[in-house]
Amino acid sequence: MAVPYSLLVVTPAPPVTTRHVQAPGAVPAVRDVLDPADPVSASFRRAVSARVAAFVQRQAPVLEPMGVELAAVRTMAAELLDGGKRLRPAFAAWGFVAAAGRPAEDGLGALLDAAASFDLLHASALVHDDVMDSSDVRRGRPAAHRRFEALHDEAGWLGDGPGFGRAGAILLGDLLIMWSAQLLGEAGLADDARRRAQPLVDRMRTEVTCGQYLDMLVQAQPLTRWLPEVDGRVDLRVALADVDRVTEHKSARYTVVRPLQAGAAIGGADDRLLERLAAYGSPLGRAFQLRDDLLGVFGDPAVTGKPAGDDLREGKRTAIVAHAYARTDDAGRGLLVALLGDPDLGPDGVARLQELVQSSGAAAEVEATIEAAYEESLAALETAEVTDEGREALRALADAAVRRAF
């Protein structure tokens, strides 16, 4: 997909205003930010955005002495971090509330910074994912590697423009990983609280990275090998086991389980509570990813910020693809083999694959799996010894994670 060149030009880093970043020390009241009936409210998202923007602004005197060229890097980081669902910070913040109740007014800033660190890690994963998937667009804007490529082309530099773009994006993703660790370390948590959370965060970073590698291995499998015929029928066992394993490590733990547990650990949760929160978070995280997979096939680009059918164009091996391949006829399987993963797949090809997914019953099967995982998650939550506000918020977060259009 070609991206209009005018969208690729990186402008200088904008001045930070009070619309984005509160004055030093200014933290909104707990009651205005943490509403269990609306746990990822506009107020919560604004508060997290303010903490993230303030952190990125604090990096200016670190980067500027190294050279004016780094202004573009900071701009890209700031724009990438401006927005998003803020679900990971929400799970972290409400994990704390589930274990310890709402924080004191003077402790909210530290909790928000710790929670916000998860979105810096998420941003790094998005940048790296877009490079690996050769995605042109992220949240309605050119992906980072395309923007670095445009910088190279506009300046007339020597060498390979796309290669420069990929290298720049990899480094930006690496920087965001380091900033994520820095923000957590500088959050102002008590030493014992940080020590309780750190092993969970460390494990999450390992899990998401290794989960991404497992995903790469699955993507490299030809459909006919990944979904072999046994006694005249497609055998789904290997494919669905692969999907479950990748989804658990690449998505469920990274999106729900570890942020939730880390927040609870900051709040002093014991091992039993951490286990019950994992029993809630694991099926919910899988349902979240399955919803993401459906949106990757059927989502509205104006809402998702990604081109329609992008997962089909990238050839992602998802539960949707596995079920569609197993439930269709020989002609349908031939169509999947021919079109899935075609980087030049146009609207007609996307529409043909979307129709196949629908008519085969694959979409309905995945919807049923989402609903079953959602119910499993809520059942686990009922047995967890959490605060009343925490329980209410985690129920609402389950809805936000599963019943969404972006």
C-alpha positions as CSV (number, residue, x, y, z in Angstrom):
1,M,0.0,0.0,0.0
2,A,1.4,3.4,-1.0
3,V,1.4,6.1,1.6
4,P,1.0,9.7,0.5
5,Y,4.4,11.3,0.7
6,S,3.0,14.4,2.4
7,L,2.0,12.2,5.4
8,L,5.6,10.9,5.8
9,V,7.3,14.2,6.5
10,V,8.4,14.4,10.1
11,T,7.9,17.8,11.7
12,P,10.0,19.2,14.5
13,A,9.0,18.2,18.0
14,P,6.1,20.3,19.1
15,P,6.3,22.4,22.3
16,V,4.6,20.6,25.2
17,T,1.6,22.5,26.5
18,T,-0.6,22.1,29.6
19,R,-3.1,20.5,27.3
20,H,-0.8,17.4,27.1
21,V,1.2,17.7,30.2
22,Q,0.3,18.9,33.6
23,A,2.5,21.3,35.5
24,P,5.1,19.5,37.6
25,G,3.5,18.0,40.6
26,A,0.0,18.5,39.4
27,V,-1.9,15.2,39.6
28,P,-5.6,14.9,39.3
29,A,-7.7,13.7,42.2
30,V,-8.0,9.9,42.6
31,R,-11.8,10.1,42.4
32,D,-11.5,11.8,39.0
33,V,-9.2,9.2,37.5
34,L,-10.2,5.9,39.0
35,D,-13.9,5.2,38.5
36,P,-14.6,1.5,38.8
37,A,-17.8,1.8,36.7
38,D,-15.6,3.2,33.8
39,P,-12.1,1.9,34.5
40,V,-10.6,3.1,31.2
41,S,-12.5,6.4,31.2
42,A,-11.5,9.5,29.2
43,S,-10.1,11.0,32.5
44,F,-8.0,7.9,33.1
45,R,-6.6,8.0,29.5
46,R,-5.9,11.7,29.8
47,A,-4.0,11.2,33.1
48,V,-1.9,8.4,31.6
49,S,-1.2,10.4,28.4
50,A,-0.1,13.3,30.6
51,R,2.4,11.1,32.5
52,V,3.7,9.7,29.2
53,A,4.1,13.1,27.6
54,A,5.8,14.5,30.6
55,F,8.3,11.6,30.6
56,V,9.1,12.1,26.9
57,Q,9.5,15.8,27.4
58,R,12.0,15.1,30.2
59,Q,14.1,13.3,27.7
60,A,14.6,16.4,25.6
61,P,17.7,17.7,27.5
62,V,19.1,14.2,27.3
63,L,18.7,13.9,23.5
64,E,19.3,17.5,22.4
65,P,23.0,17.7,23.4
66,M,23.6,14.7,21.1
67,G,22.3,16.5,18.0
68,V,19.3,18.3,16.5
69,E,18.7,15.2,14.4
70,L,17.2,13.4,17.4
71,A,14.3,15.8,17.6
72,A,12.6,13.7,14.9
73,V,13.1,10.6,17.0
74,R,11.5,12.3,20.0
75,T,8.6,13.5,17.8
76,M,7.9,10.0,16.5
77,A,8.0,8.6,20.0
78,A,5.7,11.3,21.3
79,E,3.2,10.9,18.5
80,L,3.2,7.1,18.8
81,L,2.6,7.3,22.5
82,D,-0.2,9.9,22.1
83,G,-3.4,7.9,22.3
84,G,-4.3,4.2,22.3
85,K,-6.7,2.2,24.3
86,R,-4.6,2.4,27.5
87,L,-5.8,-1.0,28.5
88,R,-2.4,-2.2,29.8
89,P,-2.1,0.8,32.2
90,A,-5.7,0.2,33.2
91,F,-5.1,-3.4,34.1
92,A,-2.0,-2.3,36.1
93,A,-3.8,0.4,38.0
94,W,-6.9,-1.6,38.8
95,G,-4.7,-4.6,39.8
96,F,-3.4,-2.3,42.5
97,V,-6.9,-1.3,43.5
98,A,-8.0,-5.0,43.5
99,A,-5.3,-5.8,46.0
100,A,-5.1,-2.6,48.1
101,G,-8.0,-0.3,47.4
102,R,-7.6,3.1,45.8
103,P,-4.2,4.8,46.3
104,A,-3.8,7.8,48.6
105,E,-3.8,11.1,46.8
106,D,-0.1,11.5,47.2
107,G,0.5,8.0,45.7
108,L,-1.5,8.4,42.5
109,G,1.3,9.9,40.5
110,A,3.6,7.0,41.2
111,L,1.0,4.4,40.3
112,L,0.1,6.2,37.1
113,D,3.8,6.3,36.1
114,A,4.3,2.6,36.8
115,A,1.1,1.8,34.9
116,A,2.1,4.1,32.0
117,S,5.4,2.2,31.6
118,F,3.5,-0.7,30.1
119,D,2.3,1.5,27.2
120,L,5.9,2.5,26.4
121,L,6.7,-1.2,26.2
122,H,3.6,-1.7,24.0
123,A,4.7,1.1,21.7
124,S,8.1,-0.6,21.2
125,A,6.3,-3.8,20.3
126,L,4.2,-2.0,17.7
127,V,7.2,-0.4,16.1
128,H,9.0,-3.7,15.8
129,D,5.8,-5.5,14.7
130,D,5.3,-3.1,11.9
131,V,8.9,-3.7,10.7
132,M,8.5,-7.5,10.8
133,D,5.0,-7.4,9.1
134,S,6.0,-4.7,6.6
135,S,3.0,-2.7,7.7
136,D,2.7,0.8,6.2
137,V,0.2,2.3,8.6
138,R,-0.2,2.4,12.4
139,R,-3.1,4.2,14.0
140,G,-3.9,6.0,10.8
141,R,-0.4,7.4,10.4
142,P,2.6,6.1,8.5
143,A,4.4,3.4,10.4
144,A,7.7,4.4,12.0
145,H,9.9,2.6,9.4
146,R,8.1,4.4,6.6
147,R,8.7,7.8,8.3
148,F,12.4,7.1,8.8
149,E,12.5,6.0,5.1
150,A,10.9,9.3,4.1
151,L,13.5,11.2,6.2
152,H,16.2,9.4,4.2
153,D,14.6,10.1,0.8
154,E,13.8,13.8,1.5
155,A,17.4,14.5,2.7
156,G,18.9,12.7,-0.3
157,W,21.2,10.5,1.8
158,L,23.2,7.7,0.5
159,G,22.3,4.0,0.7
160,D,19.1,2.1,0.8
161,G,16.1,4.1,2.0
162,P,13.9,1.2,3.1
163,G,16.8,-0.3,4.9
164,F,17.5,3.0,6.7
165,G,13.8,3.1,7.6
166,R,13.8,-0.4,9.1
167,A,17.0,0.3,11.0
168,G,15.7,3.5,12.4
169,A,12.5,1.9,13.5
170,I,14.3,-1.0,15.2
171,L,16.4,1.6,17.2
172,L,13.3,3.6,18.1
173,G,11.6,0.4,19.4
174,D,14.8,-0.4,21.4
175,L,14.7,3.1,22.9
176,L,11.1,2.7,23.9
177,I,11.9,-0.5,25.7
178,M,14.7,1.2,27.7
179,W,12.4,4.2,28.4
180,S,9.7,1.8,29.7
181,A,12.2,0.4,32.2
182,Q,13.3,3.9,33.1
183,L,9.8,5.2,33.7
184,L,9.0,2.2,36.0
185,G,12.3,2.8,37.9
186,E,11.6,6.5,38.2
187,A,7.9,6.2,39.2
188,G,8.5,6.8,42.9
189,L,7.3,3.5,44.1
190,A,8.4,2.3,47.5
191,D,11.4,0.0,47.2
192,D,9.6,-3.1,48.5
193,A,6.7,-2.4,46.1
194,R,9.1,-2.1,43.1
195,R,10.9,-5.3,44.1
196,R,7.6,-7.2,44.2
197,A,6.6,-6.0,40.7
198,Q,9.9,-6.3,39.0
199,P,10.1,-10.0,38.5
200,L,6.7,-10.0,36.9
201,V,7.7,-7.2,34.5
202,D,11.0,-8.9,33.7
203,R,9.2,-12.1,32.9
204,M,6.6,-10.3,30.7
205,R,9.4,-8.8,28.6
206,T,10.8,-12.2,28.0
207,E,7.4,-13.8,27.3
208,V,6.4,-11.2,24.7
209,T,9.7,-11.4,22.9
210,C,9.8,-15.2,22.8
211,G,6.1,-15.3,22.0
212,Q,6.8,-13.1,19.0
213,Y,9.5,-15.5,17.8
214,L,7.1,-18.4,18.2
215,D,4.6,-16.4,16.1
216,M,7.3,-16.0,13.4
217,L,7.8,-19.8,13.3
218,V,4.1,-20.3,12.8
219,Q,3.8,-17.7,10.1
220,A,6.6,-19.6,8.2
221,Q,4.5,-22.8,8.0
222,P,2.7,-23.5,4.7
223,L,-1.0,-23.8,5.2
224,T,-1.0,-27.4,3.9
225,R,1.7,-28.4,6.4
226,W,0.2,-26.5,9.3
227,L,-3.3,-27.9,8.6
228,P,-2.6,-31.4,7.3
229,E,-5.4,-33.8,6.1
230,V,-5.7,-37.0,8.2
231,D,-8.2,-39.6,7.0
232,G,-9.7,-37.2,4.5
233,R,-10.3,-34.4,7.1
234,V,-8.3,-31.4,8.0
235,D,-6.6,-31.9,11.4
236,L,-6.9,-28.7,13.5
237,R,-5.0,-29.9,16.5
238,V,-1.5,-28.7,15.8
239,A,-2.7,-25.4,14.3
240,L,-4.9,-24.5,17.3
241,A,-2.3,-25.6,19.8
242,D,0.2,-23.2,18.0
243,V,-2.4,-20.4,18.1
244,D,-3.1,-21.0,21.8
245,R,0.6,-21.0,22.7
246,V,1.5,-17.9,20.7
247,T,-1.6,-16.1,22.0
248,E,-0.9,-16.9,25.6
249,H,2.7,-15.6,25.5
250,K,2.6,-12.9,22.9
251,S,-0.7,-11.4,23.9
252,A,-2.6,-12.6,27.0
253,R,0.3,-12.3,29.5
254,Y,1.6,-9.1,28.0
255,T,-1.7,-7.4,27.7
256,V,-3.6,-8.5,30.7
257,V,-1.9,-11.0,33.1
258,R,1.4,-9.4,33.8
259,P,0.2,-5.7,34.0
260,L,-2.6,-6.8,36.3
261,Q,-0.3,-8.9,38.5
262,A,2.4,-6.2,38.6
263,G,-0.2,-3.6,39.8
264,A,-1.5,-6.0,42.4
265,A,2.1,-6.8,43.5
266,I,2.7,-3.1,44.0
267,G,-0.4,-3.1,46.2
268,G,1.0,-6.0,48.3
269,A,-0.9,-9.0,46.8
270,D,0.1,-12.4,48.0
271,D,0.8,-15.4,45.8
272,R,-2.8,-16.7,46.0
273,L,-4.2,-13.5,44.7
274,L,-1.7,-13.3,41.9
275,E,-2.7,-16.8,40.9
276,R,-6.4,-16.0,40.9
277,L,-5.7,-12.8,38.8
278,A,-3.9,-15.0,36.3
279,A,-6.9,-17.3,36.1
280,Y,-9.0,-14.2,35.3
281,G,-6.4,-12.6,33.0
282,S,-5.3,-15.5,30.8
283,P,-8.6,-16.4,29.2
284,L,-9.5,-12.7,29.0
285,G,-6.2,-12.0,27.2
286,R,-6.8,-14.8,24.7
287,A,-10.3,-13.4,24.1
288,F,-8.8,-10.0,23.6
289,Q,-6.4,-11.3,20.9
290,L,-9.2,-13.3,19.2
291,R,-11.2,-10.1,19.0
292,D,-8.1,-8.4,17.5
293,D,-7.8,-11.2,14.9
294,L,-11.4,-10.7,13.9
295,L,-10.9,-6.9,13.6
296,G,-7.8,-7.7,11.5
297,V,-10.1,-9.3,8.9
298,F,-13.3,-7.3,9.2
299,G,-12.4,-4.1,11.1
300,D,-13.3,-0.6,9.7
301,P,-10.1,1.2,8.8
302,A,-11.5,4.5,10.0
303,V,-11.8,2.9,13.5
304,T,-8.9,0.5,13.7
305,G,-6.4,2.8,12.0
306,K,-5.2,-0.1,9.8
307,P,-6.1,-1.0,6.2
308,A,-9.0,-3.4,5.8
309,G,-8.0,-7.0,5.7
310,D,-4.4,-6.2,6.7
311,D,-4.0,-9.6,8.6
312,L,-5.1,-11.4,5.4
313,R,-2.5,-9.4,3.4
314,E,0.2,-10.3,5.9
315,G,-0.9,-14.0,5.9
316,K,-1.3,-14.2,9.7
317,R,-1.9,-17.7,11.0
318,T,-4.8,-17.2,13.3
319,A,-7.6,-19.3,14.7
320,I,-9.9,-17.7,12.1
321,V,-7.7,-18.9,9.2
322,A,-7.4,-22.4,10.7
323,H,-11.2,-22.8,11.2
324,A,-11.9,-21.3,7.7
325,Y,-9.4,-23.8,6.1
326,A,-10.9,-26.7,7.9
327,R,-14.6,-25.8,7.3
328,T,-14.5,-24.9,3.6
329,D,-14.2,-27.1,0.5
330,D,-11.3,-27.8,-1.8
331,A,-12.0,-24.6,-3.8
332,G,-12.0,-22.5,-0.6
333,R,-8.8,-24.1,0.6
334,G,-7.2,-23.4,-2.8
335,L,-8.4,-19.7,-2.5
336,L,-6.8,-19.4,0.9
337,V,-3.5,-20.9,-0.3
338,A,-3.5,-18.6,-3.3
339,L,-4.5,-15.3,-1.7
340,L,-3.5,-15.4,2.0
341,G,-0.3,-13.6,2.5
342,D,-0.3,-11.8,-0.8
343,P,1.2,-8.3,0.0
344,D,-0.5,-6.9,-3.1
345,L,-3.9,-8.2,-2.2
346,G,-6.5,-5.7,-3.3
347,P,-10.1,-4.9,-2.1
348,D,-11.6,-7.7,-4.3
349,G,-9.2,-10.3,-2.9
350,V,-9.9,-9.1,0.7
351,A,-13.6,-9.3,0.0
352,R,-13.4,-12.9,-1.3
353,L,-11.5,-14.0,1.8
354,Q,-13.8,-12.2,4.1
355,E,-16.8,-13.9,2.5
356,L,-15.0,-17.3,2.8
357,V,-14.4,-16.7,6.5
358,Q,-18.1,-15.8,7.0
359,S,-19.6,-18.5,4.9
360,S,-17.4,-21.3,6.4
361,G,-18.6,-20.5,9.9
362,A,-15.1,-19.6,11.0
363,A,-16.1,-16.2,12.2
364,A,-19.0,-17.6,14.3
365,E,-16.7,-20.3,15.7
366,V,-14.2,-17.7,16.9
367,E,-17.0,-15.5,18.3
368,A,-18.1,-18.5,20.3
369,T,-14.6,-19.1,21.6
370,I,-14.3,-15.4,22.6
371,E,-17.6,-15.7,24.6
372,A,-16.5,-18.9,26.3
373,A,-13.1,-17.4,27.3
374,Y,-14.9,-14.2,28.6
375,E,-17.2,-16.3,30.8
376,E,-14.3,-18.3,32.1
377,S,-12.5,-15.1,33.0
378,L,-15.5,-13.7,34.9
379,A,-16.0,-17.0,36.7
380,A,-12.4,-16.9,37.9
381,L,-12.8,-13.3,39.1
382,E,-15.8,-14.3,41.3
383,T,-13.5,-16.6,43.3
384,A,-10.7,-14.0,43.8
385,E,-10.4,-12.2,47.1
386,V,-10.3,-8.6,45.7
387,T,-11.8,-5.3,46.8
388,D,-15.3,-4.5,45.8
389,E,-14.1,-1.6,43.6
390,G,-11.5,-3.8,42.0
391,R,-14.0,-6.5,41.2
392,E,-16.4,-4.0,39.6
393,A,-13.6,-2.4,37.6
394,L,-12.2,-5.8,36.4
395,R,-15.6,-6.9,35.2
396,A,-15.9,-3.6,33.2
397,L,-12.4,-4.1,31.9
398,A,-13.4,-7.5,30.6
399,D,-16.1,-5.9,28.6
400,A,-13.8,-3.2,27.3
401,A,-11.2,-5.8,26.2
402,V,-13.7,-8.1,24.4
403,R,-16.6,-6.0,23.2
404,R,-14.7,-3.4,21.1
405,A,-14.5,-2.2,17.6
406,F,-10.8,-1.2,17.6
